[in-house]
Amino acid sequence: MKIVLIGPGCMPIPSPGWGAVERIVWDYYQVLSKMGHDIHIINTPNHHNIIHECNALNPDVAHIMYDDHITIASSLVAPKILYTSHFAYLTSPHLGTHYSGYFHNIFMQVIQQKENTRLWLNVISNDIANLYAKYGFPRERIRVMRNGARDDLFLFTLNPIYSNKSIYLGKVEHRKMQWKYQSIPNIDFVGNYHDSPFKCNSLAYKGEYTKERLYEEMTEYGNLVLLSSGEADPLVVKEALIAGLGVVVSECASANLDIDPSSRPWITVIPNSELDNLEYIKQKIKENLKSALESRDEIRDYALSKFGWSTIIQEYINKLSL
C-alpha cells in the first residue's frame, strides 16, 4: 500500500529535538516501512507544494497529520484521506471561546468537509471522536487510533538507577505546569525551556535530552509525572510505560489509559480539583513509585500489548481496509 504522511513543515522529520507530531510521523514512517508498505513523507508548510507532491505520488492513502493542513483535503486525489489532530486543547470546554481562532478556522473546517466521503478522521481518543460527532461529522467515518511508543527502541530494566526519583518530561512551558511542582523533591525535570515561571537554575532541571538519550535513560527512573493543563494523548506517557515506569498524570493526560487502582496502582490520575494540592500530589507520587517498582515487568507487558507502535500500526492498516 502506498501511503503519504503529511507533516507540519515546521521542523525536519525526523526532528533533532522534541517535535511530538514530527516524532509521530517518523514513527509511522519507520514502522510502516518495516511492514513492507511504500511510505512517503511530505513536510512543508506550503499548501500548493503539498497538493502537487502528494497528487504526483498518486497514493492509496494521504494522511494529514497537522491541523493547519485540513483545508487542502478536498484538493488531494487519493481515494482515502485521513486527518489527525494533535491539538492539546481540542476537548477543552472553552474551545469555542479561549480558542475561537482554532475553532472557526480549523475545527469547523473539518466539520464543513463532512460530505467528502473520501475524508476519514483518525482521532487519538474517544473524547475527540465524540466531539467531532457532536458537531455533525459522520461517526462511521471516525476511527480512534491511539498514540504509542517505540517498543523496539526504549530500553527496559528491572533495576533503575534512580529508583527513588520521578521524571517530569516535556517542553518546559506554562501548559505543562512544571513550575507549579518544582518544589516537590526527587523529581528531575527534562525538556527544552519555552515559557513559564519555571526556575531553570534548579539542580533538578536536566535540560533537553536527545532522543537517543531518552531511549536509553527513561527506564532508569521509577515513574513519570505529567500534570499538564491541556493534552490530547501525550506520547511521553506511553513511552514511560514502555520503559517500565509508573505514571502520575492529570485528567487531560490520561487518554487511552486503563484506569483501575485495584489492578493497576501504577497508573495514578490526579483529579483536577487536587492539582493545586502539593501535599496530596507528593503522597500520590510516593504511592505510585512504590507500586511501580514492584511491577516493572507487569507495566512493560501492559504497555507492549496496548501501546507498542507495532501493535497500533497493524490496527491502523487493518482499519484502512474497512
C-alpha positions, 0 to 999 in steps of 0.5 A: 500500500502506498501511503503519504504522511503529511507533516507540519513543515515546521521542523525536519522529520525526523526532528533533532529535538522534541517535535511530538507530531514530527516524532509521530510521523517518523514513527509511522514512517519507520514502522510502516516501512518495516511492514513492507508498505511504500511510505512517503513523507511530505513536510512543508508548510506550503499548501500548493507544494503539498497538493502537487507532491502528494497528487504526483505520488498518486497514493492509496492513502494521504494522511494529514497529520497537522491541523493547519493542513485540513483545508487542502483535503478536498484538493488531494486525489487519493481515494482515502484521506485521513486527518489527525489532530494533535491539538492539546486543547481540542476537548477543552470546554472553552474551545469555542471561546479561549480558542475561537481562532482554532475553532472557526478556522480549523475545527469547523473546517473539518466539520464543513468537509463532512460530505467528502466521503473520501475524508476519514478522521483518525482521532487519538481518543474517544473524547475527540471522536465524540466531539467531532460527532457532536458537531455533525461529522459522520461517526462511521467515518471516525476511527480512534487510533491511539498514540504509542511508543517505540517498543523496539527502541526504549530500553527496559530494566528491572533495576533503575538507577534512580529508583527513588526519583520521578521524571517530569518530561516535556517542553518546559512551558506554562501548559505543562505546569512544571513550575507549579511542582518544582518544589516537590523533591526527587523529581528531575525535570527534562525538556527544552525551556519555552515559557513559564515561571519555571526556575531553570537554575534548579539542580533538578532541571536536566535540560533537553535530552536527545532522543537517543538519550531518552531511549536509553535513560527513561527506564532508569527512573521509577515513574513519570509525572505529567500534570499538564493543563491541556493534552490530547494523548501525550506520547511521553506517557506511553513511552514511560510505560514502555520503559517500565515506569509508573505514571502520575498524570492529570485528567487531560493526560490520561487518554487511552489509559486503563484506569483501575487502582485495584489492578493497576496502582501504577497508573495514578490520575490526579483529579483536577480539583487536587492539582493545586494540592502539593501535599496530596500530589507528593503522597500520590507520587510516593504511592505510585513509585512504590507500586511501580517498582514492584511491577516493572515487568507487569507495566512493560507487558501492559504497555507492549500489548496496548501501546507498542507502535507495532501493535497500533500500526497493524490496527491502523492498516487493518482499519484502512481496509474497512 
